[in-house]
Amino acid sequence: MERESLPRKIFTICKTLVRKLVFRVLRTGPMPSHIAVIMDGNRRYAKRNRLNEGAGHDAGAMALFYLITYCYELRIKYITAYAFSTDNFRRKPQEVGKIMSLLRESIALLTKITKHQPVRVHFAGNLELLSAELRDGARKLMEATAEYSKIVVTICVCYCCSDEILNSVEESVLEKYYNHSYTRDSDDDNDNDDGRDIITLVDIEKHMYMAVTPDPDILIRTAHEHRLSNFLQWQTSYTQLASLPIDFPELNSWQLTWVILDFQRHYDYLARKKLQR
C-alpha cells in the first residue's frame, strides 16, 4: 500500500509544482480581475459516470473550491459562481434539497476558511427565497468577511438577472422617493428642479446584487453550452465568453490556463471596447 501511495504523492507534488510554474509564467501577461462561471453539467457528469445526481453536485462543489484556489494562486481577485437560479426551484424536490444541503455545508466550510484566509464571501440573489437557517448563515458570513478585500468570492443563489434589474429599479425608486420626501420637508424652496429625482445609471448599478464586484472579464460556461441563462446579462456586454466542452466537475487548472491565454490574446481588443463605453 505504501509503495502505491509514494508514486502518487510524488506525482501530485510534481503536478502542483508544474501548475505553479505555469501560473507564474501566465501572470507575466495581462490578467483578468474577475472570472465568472456557470456551473453546468453536474447531472450529466453523474449520469455519465453512473453516479446519483447528488454525487454530481458534490463533485461540482469540489470543482468550485479548486477553481477558487487556482484563482487565488493566479491573484485573480474576483470569482463569481452561478450556483442556483430561481428557475432551479422547478427541479425535483430531492435535487433541490440536495443543493440546499450542499449550500449549508459550503457556508460552514467557507466560514472555517475565512478564519485563516482573508476571503470576502458575498451571496448575490433574492436570499428571501432561502430557508431562515440558510439565509441567516449566509448573512452572518457576509458580515464577518465584509472588511476582507484580497479575494472576493460571490455565490449567486436564488439569482436571475431579470430579478436583479427589477430589484435594483425598485430600490432606486424607493431611495429617490424617500430622499425627495426628506428634501421637501426640510427645504422651503422646492421650485428648483436640480435633477436629484432622476434615476441614473449610477443609481441602478449601485443597487444591483453584483454591486460589490466589477464587471467580469471572463465568463466560463461548461457542458458546451452557449447560453447566458439569465446570468449577469447586465454586466457582460464586454466580457470574453468561454464555452468549454466538459462538465463542470471536470474543470481543472489546464482548462483555466487556456481560457486565460485566449483572454490575453484578445486583451487589446477588449480593453479598447471597454474604453468606448
Secondary structure as GFF3:
##gff-version 3
##sequence-region A 1 277
A	DSSP	alpha_helix	2	26	.	.	.	ID=ss1
A	DSSP	beta_strand	34	38	.	.	.	ID=ss2
A	DSSP	alpha_helix	42	48	.	.	.	ID=ss3
A	DSSP	alpha_helix	53	73	.	.	.	ID=ss4
A	DSSP	beta_strand	78	85	.	.	.	ID=ss5
A	DSSP	three_ten_helix	86	90	.	.	.	ID=ss6
A	DSSP	alpha_helix	93	113	.	.	.	ID=ss7
A	DSSP	beta_strand	119	124	.	.	.	ID=ss8
A	DSSP	three_ten_helix	127	129	.	.	.	ID=ss9
A	DSSP	alpha_helix	132	145	.	.	.	ID=ss10
A	DSSP	beta_strand	151	159	.	.	.	ID=ss11
A	DSSP	alpha_helix	161	186	.	.	.	ID=ss12
A	DSSP	alpha_helix	201	206	.	.	.	ID=ss13
A	DSSP	beta_strand	218	221	.	.	.	ID=ss14
A	DSSP	beta_strand	240	243	.	.	.	ID=ss15
A	DSSP	three_ten_helix	248	250	.	.	.	ID=ss16
A	DSSP	alpha_helix	253	265	.	.	.	ID=ss17
A	DSSP	alpha_helix	267	275	.	.	.	ID=ss18
###
